Structure formats: C-alpha cells, structure tokens
Amino acid sequence: MPLIPEEPQIHESAQGPRATPASGRTAPTPRPVPGPRPVAPARPGRPGPLRPTPPAQRTPRDVTAAKPGPSDPAPAASGQAPASPQIQLIPASVEGALDAAEEAVDLLLDSGRAPGDVLVITTGEQHPWAVHELSFGETSYWAQHDAGDDVFYADAAAADRAASRPVVVVAINGGSDAVAAQALPLALKRAGALLIVCGDPQEINSVLGAGV
C-alpha cells in the first residue's frame, strides 16, 4: 500500500521538467548576422584617394630639376640668336645684399646647380672668400676661376675678366651708382641662363630697365 502514494510523486516530478522547453535555445541562432557584413567593402575606397596625392608632389620636383640644366647648351649651340637670360630681382638693402646673394647661391646649389655654374659679383666690399683667396695672390685666385669647379666671387671692378657662367648673382652691397651701372649690364652679358640681382629695386630697374 505505501507504494501507491509514491507513484504520483514521481509523475509530478516528470511534469516539472516540461517547463524547460528547448524553445529558448533555438531562438538565439544569429543567422541574420552576415547581413551587415557588406558594409566592410567601403574600406578599399579610403586608401584609394590617398594614393594620387603624393605623385602631385613629385611633379614640381621634376620641373625644378629640369629648369636650366638641359636647356642651357641648346641656345649656346645655336650661337646665332642665344636666348636672353632670365632676370630675378631680390629686394635687399645695401647692408643685406650680400646675405641675400649668399641665400640665393645656397638655393641654387640645393636645387641641383653645380658650384662651377655660379658667378657672384659684388659692387661694394668684396666677398670674404675673395678677400681670403686674394691674400695668396691674384695668380692662384684667378686659377680657381679658370678651374671652374666652384662658386667664384669677383669684385665689380674685375668682373670683366670673369668668364660667362650659366648663373650670375650680383650683390648691390655698396659702391657708387656708376659702379652698379657698369656691373649690371656686364653681369647680364656674362649670365647664360639666369641673372639674380640683390639690391634696391628702383636702382636696378633704372639700370636694367623697367621690365625687370
């Protein structure tokens, strides 16, 4: 007889686990997740526009490197009608003309110009390099000019002895107006491709012309 009340207790416990259906397990299946994945293809578009920007920076470098080098021998070969050199004016005071000329020379060398392509003429005090080299005598001084492997600095009074070079830089760092009036036309003749003048713009224009 005691076995009878135990049987219903077993049935009640069997009904208890029915409350744990497997339906809760089937719900979290995240199969629709692959839907948002197509958003990723937007990434390849980002590096695309960044790549064309660097070549734009390379082009100006190529232009500067090709400015005077190959174009210089062409007009010289013709001989009959050589192209007039370009003229660049750098405003500077008498005290700062030599420093401006030095900066111009540094820019020329940095841009790829050979040191032997540059001649610097001063109308006032001589460049310290010229003073130093002349202390060893004019023979060794002009020997370096004839070697043509370095920047040469000459006083305006002796500039007529200097040979032509692709680039001539003139520093109006003093001297009389007559000295500048003689040095600038001479420098224009000596310059094969480019003439850079550092000084008072009004004085330079009055000598070389208003079109400078």
KEMARMAR-263791 format. One record per residue: residue number from 0; residue in three letters; x, y, z of N, C-alpha, C in turn. Coordinates in pm, whole numbers, plus 50000, padded with zeros to 5 digits. Atoms other than C-alpha are relative to their C-alpha. Last residue first. Example, Ala and Ser with C-alpha at 12.3 -4.5 7.8 and 13.67 -1.06 7.14 Angstrom:
<1,SER,<49918,49881,49994>,<51367,49894,50714>,<49923,50109,50073>>
<0,ALA,<50089,49881,50000>,<51230,49550,50780>,<50090,50120,50000>>
//
This chain:
<211,VAL,<49934,50102,49916>,<56290,59366,43512>,<49898,49947,50099>>
<210,GLY,<50058,50132,50021>,<56074,59542,43254>,<50060,49892,50084>>
<209,ALA,<50120,50017,49918>,<56152,59886,43391>,<49940,49863,49984>>
<208,GLY,<50124,49972,50068>,<56504,59874,43253>,<49880,49968,50086>>
<207,LEU,<50035,50108,50093>,<56839,59728,43352>,<49872,50025,49923>>
<206,VAL,<49884,50040,50080>,<56985,60041,43508>,<49962,49897,49895>>
<205,SER,<49954,49884,50075>,<56676,60222,43640>,<50119,49964,49909>>
<204,ASN,<50089,49973,50114>,<56522,59892,43733>,<50050,50116,49915>>
<203,ILE,<49980,50108,50100>,<56820,59801,43950>,<49915,50025,49877>>
<202,GLU,<49869,49982,50063>,<56818,60136,44130>,<50024,49896,49892>>
<201,GLN,<50004,49879,50083>,<56447,60118,44193>,<50133,50022,49929>>
<200,PRO,<50071,50021,50127>,<56465,59755,44309>,<49999,50122,49910>>
<199,ASP,<50113,49908,50004>,<56738,59828,44569>,<49927,49984,49866>>
<198,GLY,<49976,49859,49970>,<56964,59525,44595>,<49871,50080,49994>>
<197,CYS,<50044,49972,49864>,<57009,59160,44508>,<50033,50145,50034>>
<196,VAL,<49948,49873,49950>,<57030,59083,44137>,<49938,50026,50137>>
<195,ILE,<50065,49966,49874>,<56992,58730,44004>,<50066,50125,50055>>
<194,LEU,<49934,49890,49932>,<57076,58668,43638>,<49918,50035,50123>>
<193,LEU,<50071,49932,49892>,<56981,58332,43488>,<50088,50108,50060>>
<192,ALA,<50140,50039,49987>,<57060,58135,43172>,<49925,50084,50102>>
<191,GLY,<50048,50081,50110>,<57399,58230,43029>,<49853,49967,50007>>
<190,ALA,<50097,50100,49957>,<57483,58521,43255>,<49948,49922,49880>>
<189,ARG,<49929,50119,49951>,<57802,58702,43149>,<49903,49887,50037>>
<188,LYS,<49930,50065,50111>,<57618,58954,42932>,<50068,49870,50044>>
<187,LEU,<50102,50051,50092>,<57370,59038,43208>,<50064,49929,49881>>
<186,ALA,<50051,50126,49945>,<57657,59065,43454>,<49894,49939,49909>>
<185,LEU,<49897,50101,50019>,<57820,59325,43229>,<49954,49864,50053>>
<184,PRO,<49998,50042,50141>,<57496,59522,43209>,<50105,49894,49972>>
<183,LEU,<50122,50070,50037>,<57470,59509,43590>,<49995,49963,49851>>
<182,ALA,<49999,50141,49961>,<57831,59590,43676>,<49877,49926,49949>>
<181,GLN,<49908,50076,50083>,<57863,59917,43480>,<49991,49849,50030>>
<180,ALA,<50039,49982,50140>,<57555,60091,43617>,<50092,49924,49906>>
<179,ALA,<50115,50087,50027>,<57629,59943,43959>,<49957,50009,49853>>
<178,VAL,<49951,50137,49992>,<57973,60104,43957>,<49888,49902,49970>>
<177,ALA,<49928,50030,50124>,<57830,60433,43832>,<50053,49857,49999>>
<176,ASP,<50098,50038,50102>,<57577,60433,44113>,<50067,49966,49868>>
<175,SER,<50073,49888,50060>,<57865,60434,44357>,<49898,49948,49899>>
<174,GLY,<49943,49943,50121>,<57973,60142,44569>,<49913,50111,49943>>
<173,GLY,<49927,49874,49982>,<57765,59945,44812>,<50059,50046,49868>>
<172,ASN,<49970,49980,49858>,<57620,59599,44856>,<50084,50125,50026>>
<171,ILE,<49980,49854,49996>,<57450,59569,44517>,<50021,50037,50147>>
<170,ALA,<50037,49941,49871>,<57502,59191,44517>,<50032,50149,49996>>
<169,VAL,<49940,49869,49973>,<57502,59041,44168>,<49946,50051,50133>>
<168,VAL,<50067,49934,49888>,<57442,58670,44107>,<50074,50129,50030>>
<167,VAL,<49922,49890,49943>,<57538,58521,43770>,<49914,50066,50107>>
<166,VAL,<50071,49916,49903>,<57408,58182,43657>,<50097,50104,50055>>
<165,PRO,<50145,50011,50016>,<57509,57986,43345>,<49921,50093,50093>>
<164,ARG,<50046,50117,49928>,<57864,58121,43357>,<49848,49993,49988>>
<163,SER,<50144,50020,49987>,<58049,58364,43134>,<49970,49870,50075>>
<162,ALA,<50065,50062,50116>,<58416,58428,43200>,<49850,49983,50026>>
<161,ALA,<50065,50128,49974>,<58546,58671,43459>,<49931,49949,49874>>
<160,ARG,<49901,50105,50023>,<58785,58945,43347>,<49939,49859,50020>>
<159,ASP,<49984,50015,50145>,<58503,59196,43307>,<50101,49891,49966>>
<158,ALA,<50097,50095,50055>,<58416,59128,43671>,<50016,49980,49850>>
<157,ALA,<49929,50104,50075>,<58738,59293,43790>,<49905,49900,49935>>
<156,ALA,<49891,49939,50076>,<58593,59626,43906>,<50074,49898,49916>>
<155,ALA,<50054,49943,50123>,<58270,59452,44007>,<50109,50061,49914>>
<154,ASP,<50038,49860,49982>,<58459,59240,44255>,<49953,50057,49867>>
<153,ALA,<49916,49898,50063>,<58458,58869,44196>,<49948,50138,50033>>
<152,TYR,<50042,49867,49953>,<58331,58563,44379>,<50099,50102,49945>>
<151,PHE,<49893,49900,50007>,<58360,58222,44208>,<49942,50136,50036>>
<150,VAL,<50056,49865,50012>,<58144,57926,44302>,<50114,50101,50004>>
<149,ASP,<50060,49948,49877>,<58344,57608,44248>,<49940,50137,49972>>
<148,ASP,<50064,50107,49924>,<58474,57376,43975>,<49938,50048,50130>>
<147,GLY,<50144,50006,50020>,<58555,57637,43711>,<49930,49889,50074>>
<146,ALA,<50035,50140,49974>,<58928,57567,43704>,<49850,49978,49986>>
<145,ASP,<49981,50077,50123>,<58977,57906,43535>,<49967,49852,50021>>
<144,HIS,<50103,49961,50096>,<58826,58085,43834>,<50011,49916,49873>>
<143,GLN,<50124,50066,49956>,<59044,57886,44071>,<49884,50036,49909>>
<142,ALA,<49986,50141,50037>,<59346,57995,43870>,<49877,49921,50043>>
<141,TRP,<50059,50018,50132>,<59218,58350,43902>,<50020,49857,49949>>
<140,TYR,<50141,49959,49998>,<59284,58347,44276>,<49933,49974,49865>>
<139,SER,<50076,50114,49948>,<59608,58148,44248>,<49850,50030,50004>>
<138,THR,<49977,50116,50087>,<59753,58415,44020>,<49920,49880,50047>>
<137,GLU,<50100,50005,50107>,<59591,58704,44206>,<50018,49878,49910>>
<136,GLY,<49956,49948,50129>,<59794,58637,44517>,<49893,49982,49893>>
<135,PHE,<49897,50090,50053>,<59753,58428,44832>,<50051,50046,49863>>
<134,SER,<49884,49988,49912>,<59566,58711,45007>,<50114,49909,49958>>
<133,LEU,<49909,49899,50054>,<59341,58718,44703>,<50121,50020,50090>>
<132,GLU,<49924,50059,50110>,<59191,58390,44822>,<50097,50100,49938>>
<131,HIS,<49909,50104,49951>,<59090,58532,45159>,<50086,49944,49887>>
<130,VAL,<49894,49936,49922>,<58947,58855,45021>,<50102,49896,50046>>
<129,ALA,<49909,49934,50094>,<58756,58662,44755>,<50116,50067,50074>>
<128,TRP,<49925,50104,50071>,<58607,58429,45016>,<50101,50063,49905>>
<127,PRO,<49888,50050,49917>,<58515,58724,45238>,<50081,49891,49931>>
<126,HIS,<50042,50115,49920>,<58312,58873,44950>,<50117,49949,50082>>
<125,GLN,<49984,50131,50061>,<58442,59207,44837>,<49950,49891,50094>>
<124,GLU,<49893,50079,49941>,<58300,59527,44977>,<50006,49862,49935>>
<123,GLY,<49939,49930,49887>,<58083,59721,44737>,<50118,49921,50054>>
<122,THR,<49971,49862,50039>,<57969,59620,44388>,<50065,50080,50112>>
<121,THR,<50033,49903,49896>,<57984,59244,44442>,<50041,50139,49954>>
<120,ILE,<49933,49871,50018>,<57972,58986,44164>,<49952,50094,50109>>
<119,VAL,<50055,49897,49913>,<57889,58618,44221>,<50085,50126,49986>>
<118,LEU,<49907,49889,49983>,<57947,58361,43947>,<49930,50107,50083>>
<117,VAL,<50044,49877,49934>,<57763,58026,43958>,<50117,50099,50012>>
<116,ASP,<50094,49928,50086>,<57789,57728,43723>,<49969,50140,50050>>
<115,GLY,<49929,49933,50108>,<58103,57592,43891>,<49912,50076,49904>>
<114,PRO,<49933,49878,49950>,<57903,57521,44205>,<50073,50075,49890>>
<113,ALA,<49861,50028,49966>,<57681,57281,44008>,<50066,50127,50050>>
<112,ARG,<49899,49927,50077>,<57312,57364,44024>,<50140,49960,50046>>
<111,GLY,<49928,50086,50093>,<57096,57091,44174>,<50101,50070,49913>>
<110,SER,<50087,50040,50109>,<56821,57283,44355>,<50072,49915,49895>>
<109,ASP,<50096,50099,49951>,<57026,57288,44673>,<49909,49950,49889>>
<108,LEU,<49929,50125,49979>,<57311,57460,44489>,<49906,49890,50050>>
<107,LEU,<49957,50052,50129>,<57083,57730,44356>,<50068,49864,50015>>
<106,LEU,<50117,50056,50066>,<56916,57777,44691>,<50035,49940,49865>>
<105,ASP,<50036,50125,49930>,<57252,57819,44861>,<49879,49934,49934>>
<104,VAL,<49903,50102,50041>,<57358,58075,44598>,<49967,49865,50066>>
<103,ALA,<50031,50039,50137>,<57040,58274,44654>,<50094,49891,49950>>
<102,GLU,<50118,50086,49994>,<57098,58270,45029>,<49961,49954,49860>>
<101,GLU,<49957,50129,49945>,<57451,58405,44976>,<49882,49902,50007>>
<100,ALA,<49930,50071,50107>,<57315,58679,44748>,<50046,49862,50047>>
<99,ALA,<50101,50047,50094>,<57067,58780,45015>,<50063,49923,49885>>
<98,ASP,<50066,50114,49938>,<57348,58796,45268>,<49893,49943,49908>>
<97,LEU,<49907,50113,50006>,<57547,59018,45033>,<49939,49875,50063>>
<96,ALA,<49991,50051,50137>,<57251,59250,44976>,<50092,49878,49991>>
<95,GLY,<50046,50139,50010>,<57171,59286,45346>,<50013,49941,49861>>
<94,GLU,<49938,50085,49896>,<57374,59600,45424>,<49962,49853,49984>>
<93,VAL,<49856,50007,50027>,<57288,59770,45096>,<50069,49908,50100>>
<92,SER,<49930,49877,49969>,<56924,59683,45148>,<50148,49984,49966>>
<91,ALA,<49912,50006,49883>,<56757,59396,44972>,<50065,50136,50021>>
<90,PRO,<49985,49874,49927>,<56490,59332,44712>,<50084,49982,50125>>
<89,ILE,<50024,50026,49858>,<56564,59011,44517>,<50019,50132,50076>>
<88,LEU,<49964,49889,49912>,<56528,59061,44142>,<49964,49963,50143>>
<87,GLN,<50072,50011,49874>,<56533,58766,43905>,<50051,50108,50095>>
<86,ILE,<49954,49907,49899>,<56632,58812,43542>,<49910,49987,50123>>
<85,GLN,<50106,49953,49912>,<56602,58531,43289>,<50060,50089,50109>>
<84,PRO,<50020,50068,49871>,<56884,58510,43041>,<49880,50057,50075>>
<83,SER,<49957,49912,49892>,<56843,58627,42682>,<49973,49932,50133>>
<82,ALA,<50111,49945,49923>,<56813,58342,42433>,<50054,50086,50114>>
<81,PRO,<50015,50059,49867>,<57110,58297,42205>,<49889,50068,50077>>
<80,ALA,<50097,49921,49925>,<57047,58403,41844>,<49981,49938,50137>>
<79,GLN,<50046,49885,50077>,<57335,58299,41619>,<49906,50087,50083>>
<78,GLY,<49900,49896,50017>,<57524,58072,41859>,<49947,50124,49933>>
<77,SER,<50045,49924,50116>,<57286,57782,41801>,<50098,50113,49969>>
<76,ALA,<49962,50069,50122>,<57486,57557,42031>,<49959,50079,49877>>
<75,ALA,<49859,49975,50026>,<57466,57807,42315>,<50044,49934,49872>>
<74,PRO,<49979,49869,50062>,<57088,57813,42291>,<50147,50027,49970>>
<73,ALA,<50072,49986,50126>,<57073,57433,42339>,<50020,50138,49937>>
<72,PRO,<49916,50021,50117>,<57350,57403,42599>,<49929,50023,49868>>
<71,ASP,<49888,49908,50019>,<57147,57577,42869>,<50080,49973,49874>>
<70,SER,<50034,49892,50092>,<56814,57398,42828>,<50119,50092,49973>>
<69,PRO,<49995,50039,50141>,<56939,57069,42967>,<49975,50114,49904>>
<68,GLY,<49894,50091,50042>,<57032,57213,43306>,<50002,49969,49853>>
<67,PRO,<49894,49942,50080>,<56817,57524,43349>,<50097,49902,49939>>
<66,LYS,<50008,49859,50042>,<56474,57404,43457>,<50118,50041,49912>>
<65,ALA,<49982,49990,50145>,<56482,57024,43456>,<50002,50144,49951>>
<64,ALA,<49875,50064,50040>,<56542,56977,43827>,<50028,50019,49853>>
<63,THR,<49887,49918,49957>,<56278,57232,43910>,<50133,49940,49957>>
<62,VAL,<49993,49877,50080>,<56022,57057,43693>,<50120,50083,50040>>
<61,ASP,<49945,50031,50131>,<56096,56715,43842>,<50015,50125,49915>>
<60,ARG,<49858,50026,49986>,<56048,56849,44187>,<50065,49971,49867>>
<59,PRO,<49921,49876,49993>,<55720,57012,44089>,<50147,49978,50016>>
<58,THR,<49989,49926,50125>,<55593,56673,43962>,<50075,50131,50015>>
<57,ARG,<49879,50035,50073>,<55676,56472,44272>,<50018,50086,49875>>
<56,GLN,<49885,49934,49943>,<55424,56649,44493>,<50128,49969,49924>>
<55,ALA,<50011,49858,50030>,<55133,56558,44268>,<50118,50077,50057>>
<54,PRO,<49939,49967,50130>,<55256,56199,44277>,<49990,50146,49965>>
<53,PRO,<49854,49987,50006>,<55193,56201,44652>,<50057,50025,49864>>
<52,THR,<49942,49875,49952>,<54818,56290,44629>,<50152,50006,49993>>
<51,PRO,<49966,49902,50105>,<54705,56008,44400>,<50064,50126,50049>>
<50,ARG,<49885,50032,50085>,<54745,55746,44674>,<50028,50104,49893>>
<49,LEU,<49874,49956,49941>,<54519,55899,44939>,<50119,49976,49909>>
<48,PRO,<49971,49857,50022>,<54212,55882,44721>,<50129,50047,50061>>
<47,GLY,<49996,49960,50140>,<54226,55500,44701>,<50033,50146,49981>>
<46,PRO,<49862,49980,50048>,<54322,55429,45059>,<50009,50045,49858>>
<45,ARG,<49922,49901,49924>,<53967,55506,45168>,<50143,50014,49952>>
<44,GLY,<50011,49867,50058>,<53767,55329,44895>,<50086,50102,50070>>
<43,PRO,<49905,49977,50110>,<53901,54991,44996>,<49989,50135,49937>>
<42,ARG,<49861,49976,49963>,<53724,55029,45330>,<50092,50021,49881>>
<41,ALA,<49971,49856,50007>,<53365,55067,45200>,<50145,50030,50031>>
<40,PRO,<49936,49957,50126>,<53365,54696,45127>,<50024,50148,49987>>
<39,ALA,<49853,49999,50006>,<53304,54637,45500>,<50058,50045,49868>>
<38,VAL,<49953,49863,49972>,<52934,54736,45500>,<50151,50009,49987>>
<37,PRO,<49969,49923,50122>,<52863,54406,45322>,<50040,50143,50025>>
<36,ARG,<49862,50013,50047>,<52897,54238,45666>,<50028,50078,49871>>
<35,PRO,<49923,49873,49994>,<52567,54377,45797>,<50141,49991,49949>>
<34,GLY,<50058,49889,50077>,<52367,54075,45667>,<50082,50126,50006>>
<33,PRO,<49923,49966,50121>,<52601,53808,45793>,<49943,50111,49917>>
<32,VAL,<49882,49916,49977>,<52427,53844,46131>,<50079,50028,49874>>
<31,PRO,<50004,49875,50080>,<52089,53709,46005>,<50122,50089,50018>>
<30,ARG,<49971,50017,50142>,<52187,53358,46126>,<49989,50130,49920>>
<29,PRO,<49981,49870,50071>,<52209,53456,46489>,<50036,49981,49855>>
<28,THR,<49922,50031,50121>,<52052,53135,46648>,<50018,50126,49917>>
<27,PRO,<49880,49917,50020>,<51943,53281,46982>,<50081,49967,49877>>
<26,ALA,<50018,49858,50031>,<51586,53148,46947>,<50130,50073,49974>>
<25,THR,<50008,49977,50145>,<51659,52772,46927>,<49992,50148,49965>>
<24,ARG,<49871,50024,50061>,<51778,52750,47285>,<49999,50029,49850>>
<23,GLY,<49908,49890,49968>,<51474,52913,47437>,<50135,49981,49936>>
<22,SER,<50027,49885,50087>,<51250,52667,47250>,<50093,50116,50030>>
<21,ALA,<49882,49966,50082>,<51422,52372,47413>,<49977,50119,49911>>
<20,PRO,<50007,50036,50143>,<51149,52359,47676>,<50129,50042,49930>>
<19,THR,<49872,49961,50063>,<51230,52364,48047>,<49997,49961,49854>>
<18,ALA,<49990,49853,50003>,<50878,52367,48191>,<50131,50048,49941>>
<17,ARG,<50063,49951,50123>,<50844,52003,48091>,<50011,50153,49990>>
<16,PRO,<49903,49967,50106>,<51097,51926,48361>,<49939,50045,49872>>
<15,GLY,<49920,49879,49973>,<50827,51960,48623>,<50098,50030,49889>>
<14,GLN,<50061,49885,50065>,<50586,51712,48470>,<50082,50127,50021>>
<13,ALA,<49981,50012,50144>,<50819,51428,48549>,<49940,50117,49927>>
<12,SER,<49866,49955,50033>,<50835,51544,48909>,<50030,49990,49852>>
<11,GLU,<49994,49853,49986>,<50461,51521,48932>,<50139,50052,49968>>
<10,HIS,<50063,49937,50117>,<50465,51169,48788>,<50007,50151,50008>>
<9,ILE,<49909,50016,50113>,<50716,51051,49051>,<49943,50066,49877>>
<8,GLN,<49891,49904,49981>,<50504,51195,49331>,<50098,49992,49884>>
<7,PRO,<50036,49865,50048>,<50204,51015,49188>,<50110,50101,50022>>
<6,GLU,<50009,49991,50146>,<50389,50680,49223>,<49957,50138,49954>>
<5,GLU,<49871,49961,50058>,<50493,50727,49586>,<49991,50019,49850>>
<4,PRO,<49976,49854,49993>,<50134,50737,49715>,<50133,50040,49938>>
<3,ILE,<50094,49924,50083>,<50071,50384,49571>,<50026,50149,50013>>
<2,LEU,<49943,49975,50132>,<50380,50215,49711>,<49910,50088,49918>>
<1,PRO,<49921,49876,50004>,<50269,50259,50068>,<50059,50028,49865>>
<0,MET,<50081,49879,50000>,<50000,50000,50000>,<50085,50127,50000>>
//
